[in-house]
Amino acid sequence: MNPVMIIVPFFLLPGKKELQSADIVKITVPEIVVHAGESSVIKIKIEIKKGYHIQANKVNDEYLVPTILAISDYKTIKPGIPQYPRSKKIQLEDTDIFLDIYDGVFEIKIPVTVAKEIPKGKHRIKGTLQYQACDNKICLFPKTIAFSFTIKVI
């Protein structure tokens, strides 16, 4: 038996289910409109497929991968620190182990400041979401997905 599977029963061996993991997390970001020289809040909607959850931003086990959202830093657009939602606690089946997770639909908010000298118009912003998705029996390999959205400066 693979000794890693004994120590860390949270990982799935590569297979058909791993290839489908992209369908588990959906990210939606509405266009943000902000005046040059002002601040706003980016509300990033995360939707987790029913029957799955992802690890929270703060995990209580070194073998779990926390959910981390990152937005690229541009010269004239500065993101702040992400504000993660409160996690839910679940108990692993037949164990006394509790995990902090996110499931269903939730938002991660990121404050953003736009410089006065930024050109007016639409600006494409890139981001990434790192997560580890699980169902009630197994966890898939950690994944990082890229996404982008628009900030309209007026």
C-alpha positions as CSV (number, residue, x, y, z in Angstrom):
1,M,0.0,0.0,0.0
2,N,1.2,3.5,-0.7
3,P,2.5,4.9,2.6
4,V,1.4,8.4,1.7
5,M,-2.2,7.2,1.5
6,I,-1.9,5.9,5.1
7,I,-0.5,9.2,6.4
8,V,-2.6,11.4,4.2
9,P,-5.9,9.8,3.3
10,F,-7.1,13.0,1.8
11,F,-5.7,12.6,-1.7
12,L,-7.2,10.8,-4.7
13,L,-5.0,8.8,-7.0
14,P,-5.1,10.3,-10.6
15,G,-8.1,9.1,-12.4
16,K,-11.4,10.0,-14.1
17,K,-12.7,12.0,-11.2
18,E,-9.6,14.2,-11.0
19,L,-10.1,15.1,-14.7
20,Q,-13.5,16.5,-13.8
21,S,-12.4,18.7,-10.9
22,A,-12.6,21.9,-13.0
23,D,-16.4,21.5,-12.8
24,I,-16.5,21.7,-9.0
25,V,-15.7,25.4,-8.5
26,K,-17.2,28.2,-10.5
27,I,-16.0,31.8,-10.2
28,T,-18.1,34.9,-11.1
29,V,-17.0,38.5,-10.8
30,P,-19.3,41.3,-11.9
31,E,-17.8,44.3,-13.6
32,I,-16.6,46.9,-11.0
33,V,-17.1,50.6,-11.7
34,V,-14.9,53.0,-9.8
35,H,-13.8,56.6,-10.1
36,A,-10.1,57.3,-10.7
37,G,-8.4,58.0,-7.4
38,E,-11.0,56.2,-5.3
39,S,-11.6,52.7,-3.8
40,S,-14.1,50.0,-4.2
41,V,-14.7,46.4,-3.2
42,I,-14.4,43.4,-5.6
43,K,-17.0,40.8,-4.7
44,I,-15.9,37.4,-6.0
45,K,-18.7,34.9,-6.1
46,I,-17.5,31.3,-5.6
47,E,-20.0,28.4,-6.3
48,I,-19.1,24.9,-5.1
49,K,-20.8,22.0,-6.8
50,K,-23.4,20.2,-4.6
51,G,-21.8,17.3,-2.7
52,Y,-18.4,19.0,-2.6
53,H,-16.6,21.5,-0.3
54,I,-13.3,23.2,-0.4
55,Q,-10.9,23.7,2.5
56,A,-11.2,27.1,4.2
57,N,-8.6,29.8,4.1
58,K,-7.4,28.8,7.6
59,V,-6.9,25.0,7.8
60,N,-6.1,23.0,11.0
61,D,-3.9,20.3,9.4
62,E,-0.6,20.8,7.6
63,Y,-1.6,18.3,4.9
64,L,-4.7,20.3,3.8
65,V,-4.4,23.1,1.2
66,P,-6.1,26.4,2.2
67,T,-8.2,28.3,-0.2
68,I,-6.2,31.3,-1.3
69,L,-7.4,34.0,-3.6
70,A,-4.8,36.3,-5.2
71,I,-5.3,39.3,-7.5
72,S,-2.5,40.7,-9.6
73,D,-1.0,44.0,-8.4
74,Y,-0.8,46.6,-11.1
75,K,0.9,50.0,-11.0
76,T,-2.4,51.9,-10.9
77,I,-4.7,49.3,-9.4
78,K,-3.8,48.0,-5.9
79,P,-5.7,45.2,-4.3
80,G,-6.0,44.9,-0.5
81,I,-6.1,41.9,1.7
82,P,-8.9,39.3,0.8
83,Q,-11.8,39.1,3.2
84,Y,-12.8,35.4,3.4
85,P,-16.2,34.4,4.7
86,R,-16.6,32.5,8.0
87,S,-15.9,28.8,7.5
88,K,-18.2,25.9,8.4
89,K,-17.0,23.1,10.6
90,I,-17.7,19.5,9.5
91,Q,-16.7,16.2,11.0
92,L,-15.1,13.6,8.9
93,E,-17.1,10.4,8.7
94,D,-16.3,7.8,11.4
95,T,-13.5,10.0,12.9
96,D,-13.1,12.7,15.5
97,I,-11.5,15.0,13.0
98,F,-13.1,18.3,12.2
99,L,-12.4,20.4,9.1
100,D,-13.0,24.1,8.3
101,I,-14.6,24.3,4.9
102,Y,-16.6,26.4,2.4
103,D,-19.5,25.0,0.4
104,G,-22.4,26.1,-1.6
105,V,-22.2,29.7,-2.7
106,F,-20.1,32.4,-0.9
107,E,-18.2,35.6,-1.6
108,I,-14.6,36.6,-1.1
109,K,-14.2,40.4,-0.9
110,I,-11.1,42.3,-1.9
111,P,-10.8,46.1,-1.4
112,V,-9.1,47.8,-4.4
113,T,-7.7,51.3,-4.7
114,V,-7.4,52.9,-8.1
115,A,-4.8,55.6,-8.7
116,K,-5.8,59.1,-9.8
117,E,-3.5,58.9,-12.9
118,I,-5.1,55.7,-14.3
119,P,-6.6,56.0,-17.8
120,K,-10.4,56.0,-17.9
121,G,-11.9,52.9,-19.5
122,K,-12.0,49.2,-18.9
123,H,-9.0,47.4,-17.3
124,R,-8.7,43.6,-17.3
125,I,-7.6,42.2,-14.0
126,K,-6.2,38.7,-13.5
127,G,-6.5,36.5,-10.4
128,T,-6.1,33.0,-9.2
129,L,-7.9,30.8,-6.8
130,Q,-6.0,27.9,-5.1
131,Y,-8.2,25.3,-3.4
132,Q,-8.6,21.7,-2.5
133,A,-12.0,20.2,-3.2
134,C,-13.4,17.2,-1.4
135,D,-16.6,15.2,-1.1
136,N,-17.6,13.2,2.0
137,K,-15.1,10.4,1.3
138,I,-12.1,11.8,-0.5
139,C,-10.2,14.9,-1.4
140,L,-9.0,15.7,-4.9
141,F,-5.5,17.0,-5.6
142,P,-5.1,20.7,-4.9
143,K,-5.8,23.0,-7.9
144,T,-5.2,26.6,-8.9
145,I,-7.5,28.1,-11.4
146,A,-7.0,31.5,-13.2
147,F,-9.8,33.9,-13.8
148,S,-10.1,37.6,-14.9
149,F,-12.6,40.4,-14.6
150,T,-13.0,44.0,-15.6
151,I,-12.7,47.2,-13.6
152,K,-14.3,50.2,-15.4
153,V,-12.7,53.5,-14.4
154,I,-14.8,56.6,-14.9
